Amino acid sequence: MTLSKVNTVDTFTLQLVFLLSTSIIFGTPSVVPDSWLVGIVAFFPACLLIVIYSTMLALQEDRGLYPMLEKAWGKVIGKGFVLIYSTYFLYIAARNIRDMIELIMSTLLRMTPVPLLTTMFVLLIAYTVLGGLHAIARFASLILWLILFMLLTLAILLMFSSSIILEQMLPFLSKGMWPVVKSAFSFSIWFPYGEIIVFLVFQPQLGGAKGFRKITLYAFLSTCIILSLTDLIQIWTLGLEDKKYSVFALLDAARLINIANIITRMDAIIALIIIFGTLLKCTVFLLACTEGVARVFNREAKDFAFPLAVVAGAFSILVTRNSAEHVTEGLKYVIYTLHIPLQLLVPLLTLLLIRIRYRKGATT
């Protein structure tokens, strides 16, 4: 059965919303004063991931991630890696659900029980997964326009509120360039850029190696620009110190909007729009997980949508005890134990095995 292709524009908007969603919530990790530079520095090495992934696709005639793993590592080990990646995508979906719950609890529904909120979102995500990739991609176009409109409106209202003070970004590079470079390689390459590996699962529907290379490069560049601008807005309004200790810095910046005591409390509207983007990101990860599990157990992917969504919801509650532990786990342990091995090391080894087998096949 041939799969219908998702068009180029929808693929680009899907990738861009995917990369922006939770990144806008937390921004660049504020471990250095010049956090707005971190994303710019991280963009260039992140492009190496595009080269690795697109080369894998080109050598395997645009097969998806799971067939590539089986082809490179063999059926048994390959299926083991398929399960590992499926579990990885499920875990990241659970973390994104937790991000969404933390955001809602701090801005919109402070008194609502966490299990009730989690159940509602889990059911919504599972239902969206059943719509398939095409429906998710069309939904992304609407979310992207809402996000861009929200950011533009936020910047304009902050200017009219006299909340933007450009001098707050000074001193510039007070600790030199090395902390910026270190932060870029430690955090920003892997989140959000490295998470684009999930789109290798859907490449038979997204245009293959050539399309992936161009579209993902534009998505990375757009993400870099937007996140750097949002970081600057946060610094200009909150200052370096307040941004450093703020969990949801963009929402804290939105709380400063006050035009004649009429236009105030824009943070709730902004949070609502961001929630839609996070919902889409969770859906992409869960869809990739269902595809992998269905491949291993030789079943239809839709059969696993609701059960795996429930598991992701349970993980989101049990994975960490509080918000501080959740953020710390995401910025330290997850990067070194999951992101770097599964976004870089395993793809590099897989590419090496594919090249070895490709050359053998070419010489026989």
Short mmCIF file of the C-alpha atoms (twelve columns), coordinates in Angstrom:
data_MODEL
# 
_entry.id   MODEL 
# 
loop_
_atom_site.group_PDB 
_atom_site.id 
_atom_site.type_symbol 
_atom_site.label_atom_id 
_atom_site.label_alt_id 
_atom_site.label_comp_id 
_atom_site.label_asym_id 
_atom_site.label_seq_id 
_atom_site.Cartn_x 
_atom_site.Cartn_y 
_atom_site.Cartn_z 
_atom_site.pdbx_PDB_model_num 
ATOM 1   C CA . MET A 1   0.000  0.000  0.000  1 
ATOM 2   C CA . THR A 2   1.413  3.413  -1.000 1 
ATOM 3   C CA . LEU A 3   1.124  6.215  1.513  1 
ATOM 4   C CA . SER A 4   -0.048 9.639  0.352  1 
ATOM 5   C CA . LYS A 5   2.502  12.396 0.861  1 
ATOM 6   C CA . VAL A 6   2.185  15.359 3.190  1 
ATOM 7   C CA . ASN A 7   2.909  18.502 1.176  1 
ATOM 8   C CA . THR A 8   6.019  20.613 1.736  1 
ATOM 9   C CA . VAL A 9   4.321  23.545 3.476  1 
ATOM 10  C CA . ASP A 10  2.465  21.323 5.935  1 
ATOM 11  C CA . THR A 11  5.674  19.396 6.666  1 
ATOM 12  C CA . PHE A 12  7.545  22.634 7.382  1 
ATOM 13  C CA . THR A 13  4.821  24.000 9.673  1 
ATOM 14  C CA . LEU A 14  4.579  20.665 11.465 1 
ATOM 15  C CA . GLN A 15  8.316  20.594 12.151 1 
ATOM 16  C CA . LEU A 16  8.424  24.259 13.181 1 
ATOM 17  C CA . VAL A 17  5.535  23.983 15.652 1 
ATOM 18  C CA . PHE A 18  7.068  20.750 16.968 1 
ATOM 19  C CA . LEU A 19  10.398 22.489 17.621 1 
ATOM 20  C CA . LEU A 20  8.869  25.639 19.118 1 
ATOM 21  C CA . SER A 21  6.178  24.244 21.417 1 
ATOM 22  C CA . THR A 22  7.908  23.294 24.683 1 
ATOM 23  C CA . SER A 23  10.963 25.394 23.789 1 
ATOM 24  C CA . ILE A 24  8.865  28.554 23.984 1 
ATOM 25  C CA . ILE A 25  7.536  27.485 27.391 1 
ATOM 26  C CA . PHE A 26  10.949 27.052 28.997 1 
ATOM 27  C CA . GLY A 27  13.130 29.056 26.622 1 
ATOM 28  C CA . THR A 28  16.856 28.525 26.414 1 
ATOM 29  C CA . PRO A 29  18.260 27.134 29.694 1 
ATOM 30  C CA . SER A 30  19.357 30.248 31.591 1 
ATOM 31  C CA . VAL A 31  22.667 28.860 32.786 1 
ATOM 32  C CA . VAL A 32  24.532 31.768 31.171 1 
ATOM 33  C CA . PRO A 33  23.647 35.481 31.130 1 
ATOM 34  C CA . ASP A 34  23.583 35.700 27.322 1 
ATOM 35  C CA . SER A 35  21.042 32.903 26.860 1 
ATOM 36  C CA . TRP A 36  19.732 34.439 23.631 1 
ATOM 37  C CA . LEU A 37  23.075 33.634 21.979 1 
ATOM 38  C CA . VAL A 38  22.963 29.954 22.966 1 
ATOM 39  C CA . GLY A 39  20.340 29.014 20.378 1 
ATOM 40  C CA . ILE A 40  22.261 30.800 17.613 1 
ATOM 41  C CA . VAL A 41  25.489 28.978 18.476 1 
ATOM 42  C CA . ALA A 42  23.653 25.637 18.752 1 
ATOM 43  C CA . PHE A 43  22.112 26.020 15.289 1 
ATOM 44  C CA . PHE A 44  25.355 25.320 13.428 1 
ATOM 45  C CA . PRO A 45  26.352 21.990 15.051 1 
ATOM 46  C CA . ALA A 46  22.669 20.995 15.046 1 
ATOM 47  C CA . CYS A 47  22.817 21.106 11.247 1 
ATOM 48  C CA . LEU A 48  25.193 18.139 11.434 1 
ATOM 49  C CA . LEU A 49  22.241 16.095 12.684 1 
ATOM 50  C CA . ILE A 50  20.419 16.973 9.466  1 
ATOM 51  C CA . VAL A 51  23.398 15.677 7.473  1 
ATOM 52  C CA . ILE A 52  23.484 12.406 9.426  1 
ATOM 53  C CA . TYR A 53  19.740 11.772 9.208  1 
ATOM 54  C CA . SER A 54  19.391 12.729 5.539  1 
ATOM 55  C CA . THR A 55  22.385 10.537 4.622  1 
ATOM 56  C CA . MET A 56  20.733 7.588  6.372  1 
ATOM 57  C CA . LEU A 57  17.566 8.221  4.378  1 
ATOM 58  C CA . ALA A 58  19.422 8.568  1.078  1 
ATOM 59  C CA . LEU A 59  21.329 5.303  1.526  1 
ATOM 60  C CA . GLN A 60  18.162 3.406  2.397  1 
ATOM 61  C CA . GLU A 61  15.936 4.748  -0.386 1 
ATOM 62  C CA . ASP A 62  13.961 6.978  1.985  1 
ATOM 63  C CA . ARG A 63  12.840 4.189  4.307  1 
ATOM 64  C CA . GLY A 64  11.621 5.247  7.727  1 
ATOM 65  C CA . LEU A 65  13.657 4.962  10.929 1 
ATOM 66  C CA . TYR A 66  12.324 1.566  11.981 1 
ATOM 67  C CA . PRO A 67  13.024 -0.266 8.686  1 
ATOM 68  C CA . MET A 68  16.495 1.340  8.671  1 
ATOM 69  C CA . LEU A 69  17.266 -0.029 12.126 1 
ATOM 70  C CA . GLU A 70  16.184 -3.526 11.114 1 
ATOM 71  C CA . LYS A 71  18.139 -3.338 7.863  1 
ATOM 72  C CA . ALA A 72  21.333 -2.156 9.570  1 
ATOM 73  C CA . TRP A 73  21.270 -4.238 12.753 1 
ATOM 74  C CA . GLY A 74  19.394 -7.324 11.598 1 
ATOM 75  C CA . LYS A 75  15.876 -8.456 12.479 1 
ATOM 76  C CA . VAL A 76  16.401 -9.389 16.134 1 
ATOM 77  C CA . ILE A 77  18.670 -6.546 17.276 1 
ATOM 78  C CA . GLY A 78  16.850 -4.168 14.956 1 
ATOM 79  C CA . LYS A 79  13.485 -4.904 16.574 1 
ATOM 80  C CA . GLY A 80  15.143 -4.361 19.937 1 
ATOM 81  C CA . PHE A 81  16.201 -0.883 18.806 1 
ATOM 82  C CA . VAL A 82  12.694 -0.250 17.460 1 
ATOM 83  C CA . LEU A 83  11.323 -0.966 20.948 1 
ATOM 84  C CA . ILE A 84  13.993 1.242  22.524 1 
ATOM 85  C CA . TYR A 85  13.112 4.171  20.275 1 
ATOM 86  C CA . SER A 86  9.383  3.585  20.785 1 
ATOM 87  C CA . THR A 87  9.919  3.699  24.557 1 
ATOM 88  C CA . TYR A 88  12.077 6.813  24.147 1 
ATOM 89  C CA . PHE A 89  9.365  8.593  22.165 1 
ATOM 90  C CA . LEU A 90  6.757  7.531  24.726 1 
ATOM 91  C CA . TYR A 91  8.903  8.868  27.563 1 
ATOM 92  C CA . ILE A 92  9.414  12.233 25.836 1 
ATOM 93  C CA . ALA A 93  5.667  12.411 25.178 1 
ATOM 94  C CA . ALA A 94  5.126  11.831 28.909 1 
ATOM 95  C CA . ARG A 95  7.549  14.620 29.762 1 
ATOM 96  C CA . ASN A 96  5.739  16.964 27.383 1 
ATOM 97  C CA . ILE A 97  2.416  16.081 29.006 1 
ATOM 98  C CA . ARG A 98  3.990  16.980 32.345 1 
ATOM 99  C CA . ASP A 99  5.183  20.290 30.853 1 
ATOM 100 C CA . MET A 100 1.635  21.005 29.771 1 
ATOM 101 C CA . ILE A 101 0.195  20.154 33.188 1 
ATOM 102 C CA . GLU A 102 2.754  22.349 34.978 1 
ATOM 103 C CA . LEU A 103 1.895  25.239 32.662 1 
ATOM 104 C CA . ILE A 104 -1.850 24.865 33.164 1 
ATOM 105 C CA . MET A 105 -1.558 24.512 36.931 1 
ATOM 106 C CA . SER A 106 0.466  27.718 37.172 1 
ATOM 107 C CA . THR A 107 -1.705 29.874 34.884 1 
ATOM 108 C CA . LEU A 108 -5.202 28.573 34.190 1 
ATOM 109 C CA . LEU A 109 -6.548 25.821 36.464 1 
ATOM 110 C CA . ARG A 110 -4.682 26.065 39.740 1 
ATOM 111 C CA . MET A 111 -7.169 24.054 41.820 1 
ATOM 112 C CA . THR A 112 -7.945 21.269 39.318 1 
ATOM 113 C CA . PRO A 113 -6.615 17.826 40.337 1 
ATOM 114 C CA . VAL A 114 -3.580 16.734 38.311 1 
ATOM 115 C CA . PRO A 115 -4.980 13.230 37.519 1 
ATOM 116 C CA . LEU A 116 -8.124 14.796 36.032 1 
ATOM 117 C CA . LEU A 117 -6.141 17.193 33.827 1 
ATOM 118 C CA . THR A 118 -3.810 14.408 32.745 1 
ATOM 119 C CA . THR A 119 -6.703 12.112 31.833 1 
ATOM 120 C CA . MET A 120 -8.339 14.824 29.718 1 
ATOM 121 C CA . PHE A 121 -5.160 15.529 27.764 1 
ATOM 122 C CA . VAL A 122 -4.301 11.855 27.345 1 
ATOM 123 C CA . LEU A 123 -7.690 11.147 25.774 1 
ATOM 124 C CA . LEU A 124 -7.367 14.196 23.504 1 
ATOM 125 C CA . ILE A 125 -3.867 13.174 22.390 1 
ATOM 126 C CA . ALA A 126 -4.972 9.585  21.682 1 
ATOM 127 C CA . TYR A 127 -7.920 10.836 19.638 1 
ATOM 128 C CA . THR A 128 -5.624 13.137 17.639 1 
ATOM 129 C CA . VAL A 129 -3.254 10.239 16.936 1 
ATOM 130 C CA . LEU A 130 -6.137 8.335  15.333 1 
ATOM 131 C CA . GLY A 131 -6.474 11.175 12.811 1 
ATOM 132 C CA . GLY A 132 -3.075 10.317 11.361 1 
ATOM 133 C CA . LEU A 133 -0.147 12.424 10.196 1 
ATOM 134 C CA . HIS A 134 -2.068 14.405 7.569  1 
ATOM 135 C CA . ALA A 135 -4.602 15.690 10.083 1 
ATOM 136 C CA . ILE A 136 -1.828 16.579 12.541 1 
ATOM 137 C CA . ALA A 137 0.078  18.483 9.821  1 
ATOM 138 C CA . ARG A 138 -2.996 20.515 8.851  1 
ATOM 139 C CA . PHE A 139 -3.601 21.313 12.522 1 
ATOM 140 C CA . ALA A 140 -0.002 22.561 12.769 1 
ATOM 141 C CA . SER A 141 -0.626 25.319 10.202 1 
ATOM 142 C CA . LEU A 142 -3.321 26.874 12.392 1 
ATOM 143 C CA . ILE A 143 -1.171 26.590 15.531 1 
ATOM 144 C CA . LEU A 144 1.817  28.212 13.814 1 
ATOM 145 C CA . TRP A 145 -0.179 31.291 12.834 1 
ATOM 146 C CA . LEU A 146 -1.526 31.547 16.388 1 
ATOM 147 C CA . ILE A 147 1.993  31.307 17.862 1 
ATOM 148 C CA . LEU A 148 3.429  33.939 15.498 1 
ATOM 149 C CA . PHE A 149 0.467  36.255 16.097 1 
ATOM 150 C CA . MET A 150 0.831  35.754 19.842 1 
ATOM 151 C CA . LEU A 151 4.561  36.614 19.821 1 
ATOM 152 C CA . LEU A 152 4.045  39.704 17.653 1 
ATOM 153 C CA . THR A 153 1.168  40.909 19.830 1 
ATOM 154 C CA . LEU A 154 3.191  40.264 22.973 1 
ATOM 155 C CA . ALA A 155 6.117  42.351 21.701 1 
ATOM 156 C CA . ILE A 156 3.842  45.245 20.649 1 
ATOM 157 C CA . LEU A 157 1.896  45.304 23.928 1 
ATOM 158 C CA . LEU A 158 5.086  45.165 25.989 1 
ATOM 159 C CA . MET A 159 6.420  48.154 24.067 1 
ATOM 160 C CA . PHE A 160 3.226  50.140 24.682 1 
ATOM 161 C CA . SER A 161 3.425  49.129 28.351 1 
ATOM 162 C CA . SER A 162 6.960  50.583 28.515 1 
ATOM 163 C CA . SER A 163 8.154  47.209 29.818 1 
ATOM 164 C CA . ILE A 164 10.944 46.689 27.288 1 
ATOM 165 C CA . ILE A 165 14.253 48.092 28.500 1 
ATOM 166 C CA . LEU A 166 17.057 47.279 26.062 1 
ATOM 167 C CA . GLU A 167 19.780 48.042 28.616 1 
ATOM 168 C CA . GLN A 168 18.734 44.989 30.640 1 
ATOM 169 C CA . MET A 169 20.624 42.722 28.232 1 
ATOM 170 C CA . LEU A 170 23.893 44.308 29.386 1 
ATOM 171 C CA . PRO A 171 26.627 43.487 30.243 1 
ATOM 172 C CA . PHE A 172 27.158 41.608 27.001 1 
ATOM 173 C CA . LEU A 173 29.262 38.432 27.254 1 
ATOM 174 C CA . SER A 174 30.241 39.319 30.811 1 
ATOM 175 C CA . LYS A 175 31.698 35.825 31.320 1 
ATOM 176 C CA . GLY A 176 33.086 35.424 27.820 1 
ATOM 177 C CA . MET A 177 31.996 33.214 24.937 1 
ATOM 178 C CA . TRP A 178 32.923 29.833 26.421 1 
ATOM 179 C CA . PRO A 179 29.862 29.483 28.737 1 
ATOM 180 C CA . VAL A 180 27.599 30.179 25.746 1 
ATOM 181 C CA . VAL A 181 29.315 27.523 23.608 1 
ATOM 182 C CA . LYS A 182 29.304 25.020 26.479 1 
ATOM 183 C CA . SER A 183 25.589 25.564 27.100 1 
ATOM 184 C CA . ALA A 184 24.830 25.174 23.389 1 
ATOM 185 C CA . PHE A 185 26.587 21.809 23.193 1 
ATOM 186 C CA . SER A 186 25.266 20.620 26.563 1 
ATOM 187 C CA . PHE A 187 21.606 21.516 26.122 1 
ATOM 188 C CA . SER A 188 20.302 23.288 23.036 1 
ATOM 189 C CA . ILE A 189 21.536 20.906 20.341 1 
ATOM 190 C CA . TRP A 190 19.594 18.025 21.883 1 
ATOM 191 C CA . PHE A 191 16.539 20.028 22.933 1 
ATOM 192 C CA . PRO A 192 14.819 20.977 20.727 1 
ATOM 193 C CA . TYR A 193 16.880 20.309 17.569 1 
ATOM 194 C CA . GLY A 194 17.831 16.682 18.194 1 
ATOM 195 C CA . GLU A 195 14.234 15.678 18.841 1 
ATOM 196 C CA . ILE A 196 13.652 16.064 15.097 1 
ATOM 197 C CA . ILE A 197 14.819 12.435 14.823 1 
ATOM 198 C CA . VAL A 198 11.201 11.424 15.447 1 
ATOM 199 C CA . PHE A 199 10.359 12.649 11.923 1 
ATOM 200 C CA . LEU A 200 12.538 9.908  10.438 1 
ATOM 201 C CA . VAL A 201 9.720  7.531  11.400 1 
ATOM 202 C CA . PHE A 202 7.348  9.288  8.971  1 
ATOM 203 C CA . GLN A 203 9.691  9.886  6.036  1 
ATOM 204 C CA . PRO A 204 7.762  7.652  3.591  1 
ATOM 205 C CA . GLN A 205 4.987  10.269 3.961  1 
ATOM 206 C CA . LEU A 206 7.202  13.365 4.151  1 
ATOM 207 C CA . GLY A 207 9.255  13.345 0.961  1 
ATOM 208 C CA . GLY A 208 12.431 11.419 1.791  1 
ATOM 209 C CA . ALA A 209 16.065 12.535 2.101  1 
ATOM 210 C CA . LYS A 210 16.076 15.573 -0.216 1 
ATOM 211 C CA . GLY A 211 12.900 17.019 1.210  1 
ATOM 212 C CA . PHE A 212 13.991 16.281 4.778  1 
ATOM 213 C CA . ARG A 213 17.294 18.101 4.277  1 
ATOM 214 C CA . LYS A 214 15.769 21.310 2.909  1 
ATOM 215 C CA . ILE A 215 12.646 21.493 5.052  1 
ATOM 216 C CA . THR A 216 14.427 20.648 8.300  1 
ATOM 217 C CA . LEU A 217 17.155 23.223 7.607  1 
ATOM 218 C CA . TYR A 218 14.500 25.927 7.149  1 
ATOM 219 C CA . ALA A 219 12.669 24.711 10.267 1 
ATOM 220 C CA . PHE A 220 15.912 24.815 12.301 1 
ATOM 221 C CA . LEU A 221 16.730 28.319 11.039 1 
ATOM 222 C CA . SER A 222 13.222 29.621 11.759 1 
ATOM 223 C CA . THR A 223 13.297 28.053 15.222 1 
ATOM 224 C CA . CYS A 224 16.686 29.611 15.945 1 
ATOM 225 C CA . ILE A 225 15.445 33.099 14.994 1 
ATOM 226 C CA . ILE A 226 12.132 32.865 16.875 1 
ATOM 227 C CA . LEU A 227 13.618 31.420 20.071 1 
ATOM 228 C CA . SER A 228 16.424 33.994 20.091 1 
ATOM 229 C CA . LEU A 229 13.897 36.813 19.715 1 
ATOM 230 C CA . THR A 230 11.691 35.432 22.505 1 
ATOM 231 C CA . ASP A 231 14.759 35.110 24.737 1 
ATOM 232 C CA . LEU A 232 15.602 38.744 24.013 1 
ATOM 233 C CA . ILE A 233 12.041 39.829 24.856 1 
ATOM 234 C CA . GLN A 234 12.295 37.992 28.175 1 
ATOM 235 C CA . ILE A 235 15.655 39.589 28.996 1 
ATOM 236 C CA . TRP A 236 14.514 43.083 27.946 1 
ATOM 237 C CA . THR A 237 11.457 42.851 30.197 1 
ATOM 238 C CA . LEU A 238 12.562 40.724 33.172 1 
ATOM 239 C CA . GLY A 239 16.273 41.400 33.280 1 
ATOM 240 C CA . LEU A 240 19.064 38.845 33.409 1 
ATOM 241 C CA . GLU A 241 18.613 37.804 37.037 1 
ATOM 242 C CA . ASP A 242 14.811 37.513 37.065 1 
ATOM 243 C CA . LYS A 243 14.864 35.497 33.827 1 
ATOM 244 C CA . LYS A 244 17.467 33.167 35.284 1 
ATOM 245 C CA . TYR A 245 15.203 32.142 38.154 1 
ATOM 246 C CA . SER A 246 11.902 32.159 36.261 1 
ATOM 247 C CA . VAL A 247 10.359 28.792 35.328 1 
ATOM 248 C CA . PHE A 248 7.989  30.228 32.693 1 
ATOM 249 C CA . ALA A 249 9.846  33.387 31.709 1 
ATOM 250 C CA . LEU A 250 7.701  34.216 28.678 1 
ATOM 251 C CA . LEU A 251 4.536  34.099 30.769 1 
ATOM 252 C CA . ASP A 252 6.173  36.241 33.458 1 
ATOM 253 C CA . ALA A 253 6.991  38.765 30.739 1 
ATOM 254 C CA . ALA A 254 3.368  38.708 29.553 1 
ATOM 255 C CA . ARG A 255 2.200  39.498 33.096 1 
ATOM 256 C CA . LEU A 256 3.939  42.872 32.817 1 
ATOM 257 C CA . ILE A 257 1.504  44.025 30.126 1 
ATOM 258 C CA . ASN A 258 -0.687 46.798 31.438 1 
ATOM 259 C CA . ILE A 259 -2.220 49.339 29.070 1 
ATOM 260 C CA . ALA A 260 -4.414 51.830 30.937 1 
ATOM 261 C CA . ASN A 261 -5.473 49.064 33.338 1 
ATOM 262 C CA . ILE A 262 -7.624 47.679 30.503 1 
ATOM 263 C CA . ILE A 263 -5.368 45.239 28.672 1 
ATOM 264 C CA . THR A 264 -3.793 43.092 31.384 1 
ATOM 265 C CA . ARG A 265 -3.185 39.438 32.289 1 
ATOM 266 C CA . MET A 266 -2.319 38.290 28.779 1 
ATOM 267 C CA . ASP A 267 -0.408 35.318 30.165 1 
ATOM 268 C CA . ALA A 268 -3.510 33.090 30.256 1 
ATOM 269 C CA . ILE A 269 -4.212 33.616 26.533 1 
ATOM 270 C CA . ILE A 270 -0.571 33.013 25.635 1 
ATOM 271 C CA . ALA A 271 -0.500 29.854 27.762 1 
ATOM 272 C CA . LEU A 272 -3.599 28.555 25.982 1 
ATOM 273 C CA . ILE A 273 -1.980 28.979 22.564 1 
ATOM 274 C CA . ILE A 274 1.257  27.317 23.724 1 
ATOM 275 C CA . ILE A 275 -0.755 24.378 25.081 1 
ATOM 276 C CA . PHE A 276 -2.017 23.643 21.554 1 
ATOM 277 C CA . GLY A 277 1.585  23.468 20.300 1 
ATOM 278 C CA . THR A 278 2.581  21.133 23.122 1 
ATOM 279 C CA . LEU A 279 -0.452 18.988 22.397 1 
ATOM 280 C CA . LEU A 280 0.734  18.609 18.804 1 
ATOM 281 C CA . LYS A 281 4.253  17.672 19.908 1 
ATOM 282 C CA . CYS A 282 2.917  15.008 22.274 1 
ATOM 283 C CA . THR A 283 0.789  13.654 19.444 1 
ATOM 284 C CA . VAL A 284 3.777  13.344 17.077 1 
ATOM 285 C CA . PHE A 285 5.793  11.421 19.681 1 
ATOM 286 C CA . LEU A 286 2.884  9.158  20.562 1 
ATOM 287 C CA . LEU A 287 2.156  8.462  16.893 1 
ATOM 288 C CA . ALA A 288 5.808  7.491  16.349 1 
ATOM 289 C CA . CYS A 289 5.611  5.209  19.398 1 
ATOM 290 C CA . THR A 290 2.480  3.448  18.141 1 
ATOM 291 C CA . GLU A 291 4.123  2.893  14.736 1 
ATOM 292 C CA . GLY A 292 7.105  1.217  16.379 1 
ATOM 293 C CA . VAL A 293 5.114  -0.991 18.741 1 
ATOM 294 C CA . ALA A 294 2.767  -1.990 15.913 1 
ATOM 295 C CA . ARG A 295 5.759  -2.976 13.773 1 
ATOM 296 C CA . VAL A 296 7.245  -5.173 16.499 1 
ATOM 297 C CA . PHE A 297 3.975  -6.929 17.349 1 
ATOM 298 C CA . ASN A 298 2.615  -6.953 13.780 1 
ATOM 299 C CA . ARG A 299 -0.603 -5.118 14.611 1 
ATOM 300 C CA . GLU A 300 -2.360 -1.946 13.477 1 
ATOM 301 C CA . ALA A 301 -0.879 1.229  14.985 1 
ATOM 302 C CA . LYS A 302 -4.310 2.580  15.925 1 
ATOM 303 C CA . ASP A 303 -4.828 -0.416 18.239 1 
ATOM 304 C CA . PHE A 304 -2.160 0.982  20.557 1 
ATOM 305 C CA . ALA A 305 -3.169 4.664  20.560 1 
ATOM 306 C CA . PHE A 306 -5.302 4.707  23.699 1 
ATOM 307 C CA . PRO A 307 -3.333 2.119  25.759 1 
ATOM 308 C CA . LEU A 308 -0.007 3.864  25.096 1 
ATOM 309 C CA . ALA A 309 -1.569 7.279  25.736 1 
ATOM 310 C CA . VAL A 310 -2.688 6.039  29.153 1 
ATOM 311 C CA . VAL A 311 0.835  4.768  29.859 1 
ATOM 312 C CA . ALA A 312 2.270  8.167  28.838 1 
ATOM 313 C CA . GLY A 313 -0.184 9.882  31.164 1 
ATOM 314 C CA . ALA A 314 0.833  7.637  34.055 1 
ATOM 315 C CA . PHE A 315 4.515  8.258  33.300 1 
ATOM 316 C CA . SER A 316 3.922  12.019 33.298 1 
ATOM 317 C CA . ILE A 317 2.684  11.859 36.892 1 
ATOM 318 C CA . LEU A 318 5.180  9.299  38.204 1 
ATOM 319 C CA . VAL A 319 8.322  10.377 36.350 1 
ATOM 320 C CA . THR A 320 9.196  13.149 38.846 1 
ATOM 321 C CA . ARG A 321 7.818  14.327 42.181 1 
ATOM 322 C CA . ASN A 322 7.711  18.084 41.539 1 
ATOM 323 C CA . SER A 323 8.373  20.788 38.969 1 
ATOM 324 C CA . ALA A 324 11.962 21.483 40.055 1 
ATOM 325 C CA . GLU A 325 12.894 17.795 39.831 1 
ATOM 326 C CA . HIS A 326 11.176 17.569 36.446 1 
ATOM 327 C CA . VAL A 327 13.223 20.449 35.005 1 
ATOM 328 C CA . THR A 328 16.485 19.176 36.514 1 
ATOM 329 C CA . GLU A 329 15.941 15.685 35.113 1 
ATOM 330 C CA . GLY A 330 15.227 17.101 31.662 1 
ATOM 331 C CA . LEU A 331 18.288 19.365 31.557 1 
ATOM 332 C CA . LYS A 332 20.804 16.902 33.048 1 
ATOM 333 C CA . TYR A 333 20.042 13.198 33.180 1 
ATOM 334 C CA . VAL A 334 17.803 12.839 30.114 1 
ATOM 335 C CA . ILE A 335 20.286 14.600 27.849 1 
ATOM 336 C CA . TYR A 336 23.222 12.329 28.698 1 
ATOM 337 C CA . THR A 337 21.377 9.036  29.155 1 
ATOM 338 C CA . LEU A 338 18.814 9.301  26.336 1 
ATOM 339 C CA . HIS A 339 19.197 12.267 23.991 1 
ATOM 340 C CA . ILE A 340 22.874 11.976 23.096 1 
ATOM 341 C CA . PRO A 341 22.895 8.147  22.711 1 
ATOM 342 C CA . LEU A 342 19.642 7.960  20.705 1 
ATOM 343 C CA . GLN A 343 19.924 11.200 18.737 1 
ATOM 344 C CA . LEU A 344 23.611 10.931 17.850 1 
ATOM 345 C CA . LEU A 345 25.464 7.734  18.802 1 
ATOM 346 C CA . VAL A 346 22.980 5.089  17.594 1 
ATOM 347 C CA . PRO A 347 22.269 6.988  14.316 1 
ATOM 348 C CA . LEU A 348 26.023 7.273  13.662 1 
ATOM 349 C CA . LEU A 349 26.536 3.540  14.269 1 
ATOM 350 C CA . THR A 350 23.478 2.762  12.146 1 
ATOM 351 C CA . LEU A 351 24.828 4.952  9.341  1 
ATOM 352 C CA . LEU A 352 28.180 3.177  9.555  1 
ATOM 353 C CA . LEU A 353 26.535 -0.249 9.316  1 
ATOM 354 C CA . ILE A 354 24.365 0.891  6.406  1 
ATOM 355 C CA . ARG A 355 27.450 2.153  4.554  1 
ATOM 356 C CA . ILE A 356 29.286 -1.128 5.153  1 
ATOM 357 C CA . ARG A 357 26.354 -3.196 3.893  1 
ATOM 358 C CA . TYR A 358 25.753 -0.786 0.997  1 
ATOM 359 C CA . ARG A 359 29.346 -1.115 -0.184 1 
ATOM 360 C CA . LYS A 360 29.217 -4.906 0.139  1 
ATOM 361 C CA . GLY A 361 26.028 -4.962 -1.872 1 
ATOM 362 C CA . ALA A 362 27.586 -2.712 -4.502 1 
ATOM 363 C CA . THR A 363 30.632 -4.924 -4.938 1 
ATOM 364 C CA . THR A 364 28.784 -8.222 -5.159 1 
# 
